[in-house]
């Protein structure tokens, strides 16, 4: 699809978000009413055109949402209530599902109906003609009550392949009822882009109303199918943030929005709002309490992360050499990873990013040490603080803030008494030596307590450092209790987060290496 001429306004595609309804059908995702309101407000600020918030007739939580949403002020979005056509052999005026849509008092209602003969005859157990009446009469009732109506033709592409004539008659029934848009649903997510483009093109030519696409991602083609539909003339894409949804998920609107705006030259959002994309993806993931996939296109932490030495060396000469867009256009950043696959350019880029002065010769020595350490079991990709310390320790004039002279951890249990865990640490700070002991609920906890007690007289700020996470990985399980063990520790101090790594066949030693790095990194950063 060619870019529009600069003097022309960009053609537009409406984004329709169903995270709060279809997205919550995904395994492991559950949102409270407050959660849904927070996400809806963030989507509205982002510039989402439609927010499908739920099925008001299905549960009290969704009914509460619409009641509270009616009191809100929405700047960009229309809140949409979702429901079904009337039941078979029940007049539309007496159908409770349609009544609940009207009670939601939204400007827009979306209703779904069956467009696949299999579903009409085997699932609804009604006649093909009755199904057509259900669609037309349901749309007409909502239209007469002043609602804009979007009709979701459920299983449309499966239905079209099975019986194209009937699938199109279902769409015609919706148009006869006054539907403002026909949304073609790839409900099972198994269609191919070339099928979607051909079928959507036929529908666009046949009907004089807006056409939308609602793809699922079961075949891994959700984004491609959305793009194919737009190429064929669809003007609305329905999906979810981060691709949440039933089975393999709905189409990922984050990817769709970036592709359409940056690659197809189409306007989906208010000017400049695409730069909020990464922040939105992380916000929704945080509220949903689900980790955002690091490799998510455009918004993931790894989307613009570079590890290969050849790649980084090229990017130091031209940032575009291994990136398809400037990551700032979607609110993300480039990152350089350091590992045994790195070249000297990775180290130089990383120390420049961290603000550490290091010449090429010292960078080569840091790289040599990283490669040797990773061969023994260390991994520096997720431990940037340990990388920074390696570079600092090779920089001119470096002086460590403290040194652990020796340590001991004791775990035991005496008959009739609970288990005890104690640790002692001897630390040298300048000319002064501190020897302290600590207790904990495990040997690492006891070492942490003892180390902090030793350092507090000289560095009272250690009280602010918190251990946020502690991960252990056995690298060579075939060697049993003699296996190499890698420990990754995440730290925070209320303002920042950082991570360090340690590795050894002794879990206590591996933990202490990571623990010492984490504390020293913060002390060096504070003092610089």
PEWOGI-V581798 format. One record per backbone hydrogen bond with DSSP energy under -0.5 kcal/mol. CO is the residue of the C=O (numbers start at 1). NH is the residue of the N-H. If there is no record, write none. Layout:
# PEWOGI-V581798
{{CO;NH} {CO;NH}}
This chain:
# PEWOGI-V581798
{{5;8} {11;267} {14;16} {14;237} {15;17} {15;49} {15;50} {16;239} {17;52} {18;21} {18;22} {18;23} {19;24} {22;25} {23;26} {26;29} {28;30} {32;36} {33;37} {34;38} {35;39} {36;40} {37;41} {38;42} {39;43} {40;44} {41;45} {42;46} {43;47} {43;48} {49;78} {50;17} {50;52} {51;53} {51;80} {54;56} {54;82} {55;58} {55;59} {59;63} {60;64} {61;65} {62;66} {63;67} {64;68} {65;69} {66;70} {68;71} {69;72} {72;74} {73;75} {77;79} {78;51} {79;108} {80;53} {80;54} {81;110} {83;112} {87;90} {91;94} {92;95} {95;99} {96;100} {97;101} {98;102} {99;103} {100;104} {101;106} {102;105} {107;148} {108;81} {109;150} {110;83} {111;152} {112;85} {113;154} {115;117} {116;119} {116;120} {117;121} {118;122} {118;123} {119;123} {119;124} {120;126} {127;131} {128;132} {129;133} {130;134} {131;135} {132;136} {133;137} {134;86} {134;138} {135;139} {136;140} {137;141} {138;142} {139;143} {140;144} {141;145} {142;147} {143;146} {148;109} {149;180} {149;181} {150;111} {150;152} {151;153} {151;183} {152;113} {152;154} {153;156} {153;185} {154;115} {155;159} {156;160} {157;161} {158;162} {159;163} {163;167} {164;168} {165;169} {166;170} {167;171} {168;172} {169;173} {170;174} {171;175} {172;176} {173;177} {174;178} {174;179} {175;178} {180;210} {181;151} {181;183} {182;184} {182;212} {183;153} {183;185} {184;214} {185;156} {185;157} {185;187} {186;189} {186;216} {189;219} {192;195} {192;196} {193;197} {194;198} {195;199} {196;200} {197;201} {198;202} {199;203} {200;204} {201;205} {202;206} {203;207} {210;182} {211;235} {211;236} {212;184} {213;238} {214;186} {215;251} {217;220} {221;225} {222;226} {223;227} {224;228} {225;229} {226;230} {227;231} {228;232} {229;234} {230;233} {235;14} {236;213} {237;16} {238;215} {239;18} {240;243} {240;253} {241;244} {244;250} {246;249} {249;217} {251;240} {251;253} {252;256} {253;257} {254;258} {255;259} {256;260} {257;261} {258;262} {258;263} {259;263} {259;264} {260;266} {266;268} {267;13} {270;273} {272;275} {273;276} {274;277} {276;280} {277;281} {278;282} {279;283} {280;284} {281;285} {282;286} {283;287} {284;288} {285;289} {285;290} {286;289} {293;296} {294;302} {296;300} {297;299} {300;303} {302;305} {304;335} {306;337} {308;312} {309;313} {310;314} {311;315} {312;316} {313;317} {314;317} {314;318} {318;321} {319;322} {320;323} {325;327} {326;329} {327;330} {327;332} {328;331} {330;278} {335;306} {335;337} {339;342} {341;309} {343;346} {343;347} {344;348} {345;349} {346;350} {347;351} {348;352} {349;353} {350;354} {351;355} {351;356} {352;355} {355;357} {359;363} {360;364} {361;365} {362;366} {363;367} {364;368} {365;369} {366;370} {367;371} {368;372} {369;373} {370;374} {371;375} {372;376} {373;376} {373;377} {373;378} {374;377} {380;383} {383;386} {383;387} {384;388} {385;389} {386;390} {387;391} {388;392} {389;393} {390;394} {391;394} {391;395} {392;395} {395;398} {403;405} {403;428} {406;426} {408;424} {410;422} {412;420} {414;417} {420;412} {421;440} {422;410} {423;438} {424;408} {425;427} {425;436} {426;405} {426;406} {427;429} {427;434} {428;403} {428;430} {429;432} {432;429} {434;427} {436;425} {438;423} {442;446} {443;447} {444;448} {445;449} {446;450} {447;451} {448;452} {449;453} {450;454} {451;455} {452;456} {453;457} {455;458} {455;459} {459;462} {460;463} {461;464} {462;465} {466;468} {466;492} {469;490} {471;488} {473;475} {473;486} {476;479} {477;480} {479;482} {480;483} {484;475} {484;476} {485;504} {486;473} {487;502} {488;471} {489;500} {490;468} {490;469} {491;498} {492;466} {496;493} {498;491} {499;385} {499;386} {500;489} {502;487} {504;485} {505;507} {506;510} {507;511} {508;512} {509;513} {510;514} {511;515} {512;516} {513;517} {514;518} {515;519} {516;520} {517;521} {518;522} {519;523} {520;524} {521;525} {522;526} {523;527} {524;528}}
